[in-house]
Amino acid sequence: MKALIATSLIAAAAAAQAGDQRVAIDYYTHHYDGADIALSRFHCGAASAMRTSEERGAWLACYDRFARNFRAALPVGRTIPVEVAQAMSEAELAAAQQLMNQVFVQVAQEARQQADLVLLAQGDVLSARSASGLLPGLPAQTRPLPDRP
């Protein structure tokens, strides 16, 4: 009887914790937009507006800060706060990782396109392979976490 009561109390505490985190869980499972990792967060400026080598150099330094932040956020799901991840069910965690994976790939592709514009404006000769490939440090695809963050 005591074991049943203890199990019920643990289940009730877990449900209460999940209820406290419901808004955050919903964000990571349905509305995650990558604002925390996006190139726009760094305010590098419009890639097409880079006219001088100094402007391009400053833009590329800004891009480097973006790339370091992007890599620090990997593997996908790492940036989910621990208390939110602990409140998620396995299905919710998997849904969050799937959405975040899609967003990470999109953010990397958009940043690569911007960097390609800067490099092309700089007069760098890019081969067809390098122009369509990822810049160093950005993954072609990310993998979901095998376990909770």
Solvent accessible surface area in square Angstrom, and as a share of the most:
residue,aa,sasa,rsa
1,M,176,0.78
2,K,173,0.73
3,A,75,0.58
4,L,117,0.58
5,I,88,0.45
6,A,49,0.38
7,T,85,0.49
8,S,61,0.39
9,L,118,0.59
10,I,125,0.63
11,A,61,0.47
12,A,59,0.46
13,A,64,0.50
14,A,56,0.44
15,A,67,0.52
16,A,59,0.46
17,Q,68,0.30
18,A,17,0.13
19,G,46,0.44
20,D,120,0.62
21,Q,39,0.17
22,R,111,0.40
23,V,130,0.75
24,A,28,0.22
25,I,2,0.01
26,D,59,0.30
27,Y,78,0.30
28,Y,27,0.10
29,T,13,0.08
30,H,126,0.56
31,H,113,0.51
32,Y,8,0.03
33,D,90,0.47
34,G,0,0.00
35,A,61,0.47
36,D,55,0.29
37,I,2,0.01
38,A,20,0.16
39,L,23,0.11
40,S,87,0.56
41,R,122,0.45
42,F,43,0.18
43,H,160,0.71
44,C,20,0.12
45,G,51,0.49
46,A,60,0.47
47,A,1,0.01
48,S,79,0.51
49,A,49,0.38
50,M,22,0.10
51,R,175,0.64
52,T,63,0.37
53,S,67,0.43
54,E,130,0.58
55,E,74,0.33
56,R,30,0.11
57,G,38,0.36
58,A,65,0.51
59,W,3,0.01
60,L,51,0.25
61,A,50,0.39
62,C,5,0.03
63,Y,18,0.07
64,D,61,0.32
65,R,109,0.40
66,F,0,0.00
67,A,4,0.03
68,R,124,0.45
69,N,41,0.21
70,F,1,0.00
71,R,95,0.35
72,A,65,0.50
73,A,6,0.05
74,L,36,0.18
75,P,64,0.40
76,V,0,0.00
77,G,0,0.00
78,R,140,0.51
79,T,52,0.30
80,I,3,0.02
81,P,51,0.32
82,V,87,0.50
83,E,87,0.39
84,V,5,0.03
85,A,2,0.01
86,Q,111,0.49
87,A,11,0.08
88,M,5,0.02
89,S,55,0.35
90,E,120,0.54
91,A,77,0.59
92,E,38,0.17
93,L,7,0.04
94,A,58,0.45
95,A,41,0.31
96,A,0,0.00
97,Q,11,0.05
98,Q,115,0.51
99,L,39,0.19
100,M,0,0.00
101,N,35,0.18
102,Q,103,0.46
103,V,17,0.10
104,F,1,0.00
105,V,33,0.19
106,Q,100,0.44
107,V,12,0.07
108,A,1,0.01
109,Q,80,0.36
110,E,85,0.38
111,A,1,0.01
112,R,36,0.13
113,Q,107,0.48
114,Q,66,0.29
115,A,1,0.00
116,D,18,0.09
117,L,83,0.41
118,V,0,0.00
119,L,30,0.15
120,L,99,0.49
121,A,55,0.43
122,Q,72,0.32
123,G,56,0.54
124,D,61,0.31
125,V,147,0.85
126,L,47,0.23
127,S,66,0.43
128,A,91,0.71
129,R,211,0.77
130,S,54,0.35
131,A,41,0.31
132,S,84,0.54
133,G,28,0.27
134,L,52,0.26
135,L,29,0.14
136,P,119,0.75
137,G,36,0.35
138,L,9,0.05
139,P,34,0.22
140,A,81,0.63
141,Q,132,0.59
142,T,10,0.06
143,R,183,0.67
144,P,81,0.51
145,L,28,0.14
146,P,139,0.87
147,D,104,0.54
148,R,81,0.30
149,P,61,0.39
